[in-house]
Amino acid sequence: MTTLTVRSNRLAQYWALTKPRVTQLAVFCAVIGMFLATPGLPDWRILIAATVGIWLLAGAAFAVNCLVEREIDSRMARTARRPIARGEITVPQTLAFSGVIGGAGMWVLFNFVNPLTMWLTFATFVGYAVIYTMILKPATPQNIVIGGLSGAMPPALGWAAIANDVPMQAWILVLIIFVWTPPHFWALALYRRDDYAKSGLPMLPVTHGMQFTQFHVWLYTIALVATTMLPFAVGMSGLIYLISAMVLGAIFLWYAWQIYRHYTDLLARKTFAYSIIYLSLLFAALLVDHYLPF
């Protein structure tokens, strides 16, 4: 194996620590918040700096998550290939990596965006990496609900980056992601229940059973669809968003009802996949509506 190949593999391992697919969705929601924070186009310099800074701190938080859960990950088929779970990256290396990119993210946000965004993003880092990962996740089956706020913060971070403020509209976007998180994650937990049973984590399908979790997916999806009506109700969006939210929500409700009444693992997989598409399209509809209102 050549030196170049070794270096490439090492970079790929560090990249995997940042959970890039999850980070991309979080940063996407933050970018939407940046565009919604201004009636015109945001300052491209702040847009780029905020995107980089939020991405770096999000990646640092996920690296800490991988570090804390390395033994749990090694027992689960879904996560056993993560580099730190396989021992390919050591604890000191992970800590150093997280510290470097997290520190770089804070420096970028403080110097090129504003202190409010830096402190909010740092608080989100602490909320996810410490409060959720270390305290809530191993302690309660309601970990996803209670700890969901940290994962819901990206729109507020993006809004703060452009406006240096976090008004009601930004918190509505946070609320949408907060309510979206339980049905999204519990769909995953349903078809990965055996994995979670091996992990020792008190996930809802393990502690309260399948039917209880299926019912709560249905309940939270109803709450989610109701919550997505708020942007239209308060006047921050128009008909493009309203129609999109209703159509996307109807599809999500159908998936959730099927999970509740006619569960299969395949259906749960499809629901989990759709939930990601749902959130992306919902926020994209907000963006389109922002610039093409009618």
N, C-alpha and C positions, 0 to 999 in steps of 0.2 A: 504494500500500500504506500503510495507516494505521500510526501509531506503535504502537498496541496489537498489530497483527498482526506487526510487526517484532519486538517484544519477545516475543511468543508463540513465534515461530519461533526466536528466540535461546535461549529457555528450553528448547525442544524439542531444540535442538542440544546444549546442555549435558547435558540428561537422557540423550540418546543416548550420550554419552561414558561414562556409568556402566554401560553394558550392562545395562539394567534387568531383562531376563528372566533373565540369569545371576545377577544380584544377588539377585533374588527367591528363586531356588532356594537360594542360599547362606544367605540370612537365614532362610528357612523351616527349614532343617536346624539353624541355630543356635537358633531358637525351640523346636524339638523338644528340643534338648539342655537348654534351660532348664526345660521341664516335666518331663523325666526326672530332673533333678537333685534333685528334692524329692518326697517321698511325697504331699504335698498339692498345692495350687496355689501357684505362685511369687508372690512379692510383685509386684503389678502395676506398682508404680513402678519397680522394678529391671527388670522385663520390658520395659517401654516404653523406658526409658533405654538398656538393652543393645541392644535392637532398632535403635533410632535410631543409636547409636554404631557398631555393627557395620556397619549399612547404609552410613553415611557413609564409613567407612574402606574398605569393599569398593568403593564407587563411586569413591573416590580412586585405588585400585589399578587399576581398570579404565580410568580416564582416563589414567593413566600408560602402561598397556598400549597404548591407542589412539595415544598420542603417539609411543612408541618404534616402533610398527609402522605408522606412517602411510603410508610409501612402499610397504611390503608390501601393506597394505590396498588401496591405490589400484590394485594390479595384479590383485586378486582380485574376481570378480563378487560374491561373498557379502558383501564388506566395503567395496566401492568407494564406497558411499553414506554411509559414516560421515563426520560433519561435518569432522573434522580431515584425513581422507584427501582430501576435496574442497576443502580450503583455506578452508572457511567459518569455522573457528575457528583462531586462530594458536597457535604453540607457547607464547609467553608467557601467552596467555589460558588455555591448557590447564594449564600449570604452576600458575598462580595459582588456578585453579578446584580442582585437585587438592589444593593446599596448604591452601586455605581449608576445604574439606569434610573433608579428612583431619585437619587440626588440630582442627576442631570435633568430629569423632568421638572423638579422643583426649581432649579436654576433657570431653565428656559421660561417657565411660567412667570416667575417673579420678575425677571429682567425684560421679557419681551411681550408679556400679556398684562397681568396685574396681580397684586398680592392676594386679592380676594379669591381669584381662581386657583392660585397656588394653595392657599390654606383649605379651600373646599375640596380640592383634589387630594391633598394630603389627608384630610379627615376621611375621605372616601377610602383611601388606602388603608388607614387604621381600622375603619369599620369592616372592611372585607378581610384583610389579612390577619387582624387580631381578634376583633369582637366576634365576627362570624366564624372564621376558620378555627380559631383556637378555643373559643368559649361556647358559642351557640350550637355549632354543627354537631359536636359530640354529646351535647347535653339534652337536646329536646327535639322531638319530631316536628315541632313548629319552627325549626331552624330557618327554613326557606322563607317563611312568612315574616318572622321577626328580623332576620338578617337581610331581607330583600331590599331595604332602603339603600344600602351601599351600592348594590348593583343597579339601582334605579337612578342614581345621581347624574349620569353623563349629560342629559339635556340641560340640567341646571349648571353644570360646569361650562358647557358650551355657551349658554346664555350669559353667564357671568364674564366669560372671556371677552365678549363683544360689548356688553352693556355696563360692565362693572357693577351689576346689580342682579338680583334673583327675584323677579316679581312673581305674582300669582300665576301667570301663564306658564312660567318655567316649572313651577311646582305641580301644575296639572300634568305636564309631560312626565315628571317624576312619578306621580301617582299612577299613571297609566302603566309604566314599566313595573312599578311595585305590585300592582294587582295582576299583571301578566305573569310574573315570576312563578307563583305557585302552580297554576295549571301547566305551564311550560315544563317546570322541573319535575313535577309529580308524574307527568306522562312518561318521562325518562325513568323515574324511579319504579314505575309499575312494571315495565318490561325488563328492568335491570334489578328486580327485587332480590333475586338469588345472590347477585353480586353484593348488594348492600347488606344482605344477611351475613355474608362472609366477612364483610368489612368491619362489622361491629358498630356502624353508625346507626343511630335511632331514626331511620327514615320511615315515613308514614306507612308505606305498605308493609313494612316489617313489624312495626309496633302496633298498628291498628287494623291491619288486614287490607285486602284488596278492595272489597266492596266499599269500605269507609273512604279509602283514597279515591276510588272512582267517583263516588258521590261528591267529594270535595273538589275534584277537577271540574265537575259540572257546575257546582255552586260558584266557584271562583271565576269560571268563564262567563257566567251570567253577570257577575259583578264587573268583570273586565269590560264587557260590551257596554254596560251602562256607563262605566267610567269614560269610555272613549267618546261618549256624546258630549262631554264637558267642553272641549274646545269649541264646538259649535254653539253650545248653550251660552257661553260667556262672550261670544263674538270674536274669538281669535281665529276662526276658520269659517269657510263658507260651504257651498253645496258640494263642491268637488270632494272635500274631505268627508262631509257627512255621508254622501252616497258610498264612498269608498269604505268608510268605517262600518256602515251597515252591511255591505256585501261581505267584507272580510270577516266581520263578526258573525254573520249568519253561518259562514262556512266553519268557523271555529266552534260555534254552538253545536253544529251538526256532529263534528268530531267528538266533542265532549259528551253529547248525549249518547252517541254510539259507545263510547268508553263506559259510560254509566250503565247502559242497558245491555250491550252486546259485546262485552270486552274480548279482545284478542291481543296478543303481544304485537302482532303486525299492525293492528289499528293504533296501539299506543305509540309505536315507532313513527307511523305516519303523522299522528297528532303532534308529536315532538318536533318532527321536521317542519310541519306546517306552522307551528307556533313561531319559529324563527322567521319564516317567510312572511307570516302575518305581521309581526312587529316591524320588519323592514319596509313592507309595503304601506303600512299604516303611517309611518313617519315620512315616507316618500310622498304620500298623498298630502300630508300637512305641508310639505315643502312646495309641491306643485300648487296647492291651493293658496299658499302665501303670495305667490307671484302671479297667479292667474285666477284671481277670485271672481266668482259670479254668484 
